[in-house]
């Protein structure tokens, strides 16, 4: 016979009391269990996608996940013959963009992973690994800003301001060397070399710029007073850091520019592209003395330099000298008309027809800088242009609508605007010149209407 148990009249705690530990524990564990289940489902979907790709499967419609840019992919898929919408036959620009939009759906359909960036840790680690170049650039920029004579004689050819501009914009160009989605074979020594700053590095890097329209961009800027520059962003980490360096130089060191507008992506895109949260994080991380400590010997003086830089950039954000095209707090996956076009599959030749509001916004800018390889591919439609085809021709209907310059390190086959004989020379000397990331093109096209 079971003995009688002690049973005081005082009520026991139960999860019925929503203020109690027991209720919070049940909710937390239920939430964690759901989160784990959703995580496992994401992994299952990733495995299925990998299998589908390796077997040359048919690209499937993107599910109704509540995010923007679904119909544009599904409509094109529906209009594509079945034999052409397999992984090894679909046009590659569409397939790559579709891949990242489909990956986004895996997270967008969940409750706990909806605003999660699966690539953030990779972006952060690459940023930390660039600490030497980050400190070097910070010192160079701070010195320029405190140089009260930098603008002396700026109208003249090869003025100190012009030389400084070339140094800053070349750093911004080669900052793209840290693209996580493509440069899997570029070793750390090559990375540091491409991120180097200084006259000697500039001279060597200039030999790898196969088309150099920097002088044309500079001549345009010299006609501007208190103007605006837009940057269509590419990678987070070190590259967006170099974008901020260039923007700070334009705002703080030249008489030409008062405002720089940055255009991010709204979903995790091509592994390392900038989403709104990356922008603020890049600035704030410079204030953390522990951030780079495990990766390089960052001295106390270096820390002060980075703090000065970050504080100035925060001031630019607060004053409006720096601004994002969307709020920095906009959650991943939000429907943002100002930014949605950047994560469609469309070439930029179609921008005037498909997104006239975005075009009108870009036309407020004195110069639009398109960063990186994918933006270049979209500018020229990712087509097999003969390399001597003019950049203006490849731009199609976008040509003449805005002042634009593309800063691109070569990581894909398409390229145009080269002088006769360059292709043949490089095919013999460096057969991977189109895709290695060790060569670049700087391509400018003016507004004519």
C-alpha positions, 0 to 999 in steps of 0.5 A: 500500500502506497503511503500517503504523501505530504500535501501542503495546502500551498499551491504548486507552480505550473506553466498556467502562470505566464509570469512563472519560470515554468511557463517561460521554460515550456515556451523556451523549450518549445521554441528551441524544439521548433527552431531545431526542427526548422533548421533540420528542414532547411538542411534537408532542402539544401541537400535536395537542392545539391542533389538536384543540381548535381543531377542536372535537374529542372529548376523548380518554381520558388514557393510562396514565401512572402518575400519580394521577387518571386514572380519574376523568376517563376514567370521566366521559368514557366516561359522557358522550354523544359530542355533549357531550364536545367542546371547545365542548360539554363542561362547562367546569370538567371540560374545563379540569381535564382539559386540565391533567391531559392536559398532565401525561400528556405529561410523565409518560410520559417518562424525562427530563421526568417531574418537569419543571414547564413553567410554572416560568419564568413563575411565577418571572418574575412573582414577580420583577416583584412586587418592589416589593410584596414589599418593601413587604409585608415591611417592613409585616409586620416592623414589626407583628411588632416592635410589642409593643403590637399586641395591646393591646385586641384584643377591641375593635372596630377594634383595632390588631390587627383593622386589621392583620388586614384589611390582611394579608388584603386583601393576600392577597386581591388577591395573586391578581391575578397569576394567569398563566392568566387575567389576560392583559389586566391591564396592569402598572400595574393589577397594581401597583395591586392589589398595593398595601398601605396605608390608602389602597389598602385604602379603594379596594380595599374598594369593589371587594369585592362581598361582604365577610365579613371581619368574620365571619372575624375574629370566628371567629378571636377565639374561637380560642386556639393554633389551626390555619388551613389555606390551600388554595393557588392561585397560586405567586409573589407570591400564595403570598408573600402567603399566607405573609405572612398565615400569619406574621401569624397565627402571630407577631402574634395569640394565635389561631393556632399552626399554618398548613397549606398545601395545594398541587397535585401536578401543574402546574395552571392554569399558575401553581398551587403545587406542593410545590417552589414553596413552599420556592423562594418562601422561599429565593429571598428570600435571593438578593440577585441575584433581584430586582436586574434588576427593581427598585431593591432596596436593601441595607436591602430585602435585609436585610428580605427576609433577615429575613423568609425566615429567620423563615419557615424557622424556622416551617417547621422548628418545624412552625408552617408545614407543607405537607400533603405533603412539600416534596420530593415530586416532581411527579406523585406519588400523594399521597392528602392532595393528589390531590383538588385536581387532580380535576374534582370540585366541592367539594360532592362532597368529603364523599362522595368524600374523607372522609379529606381532609374529616376532616383539614380538620375539624381546622382552625379555619378553612380559607381557599380561595384564588383563582378556581378554588377558588371555582368548585369551591366553588360548582360553577361553576354559573349561580347567580342572584347573590343565591343564598346562598353556603351554598346553593351549597356544597351538602353541604360547607356546615356541615362546616368553617369556611371563607372564600373569598378570590376575585378574580373571573375567571369567570362564576359568582358568588353571595351578592351583595346585590340590585341589585349585579349590575344596577349592575355590568352597567351600569358595568363589563360585564366585572366577573365576569371582569376580576380587578378585583372580588372576593368574600370569602365565609364559611360556618361549621361547624354540625355 
